[in-house]
């Protein structure tokens, strides 16, 4: 008789794919934040827009990470998207603690959390909707 707990190979598959998806989202966020910060320093964007820029970049990165995770896992898109978004915000916290000795998102903390989770869920839903239409076409 098989046990249906978290030690099965399915759980490990989910965890690894979502972890890799959150790391990809973190990498995308870092790649997009470098030119955005350069534009703020150059004076192209006002410094008061930096919070909005961070939220938009985080939403884009989490969207891409959610798409990657959902394509690799293949199911449970809502769970995969939420988990990827939460893992991304945890990565931000770990980086903040390691490099700056604190992680206190005071101004846009709730917006940042909602952007990571919403981006992950939207990316996972977008990846799953594309897959379902492809399978419908191949069956016809």
Secondary structure, 3 states (H helix, E strand, C coil): CCCCCCCCHHHHHHHHHHHHHHHHHHHHHHHHHHHHHHHHHHCCCCHHHHHHHHHHHHHHHHHHHHHHHHHHHCCCHHHHHHHHHHHHHHHHHHHHHHHHCCCCCCCCHHHHHHHHHHHHHHHHHHHHHHHHHHHHHHHC
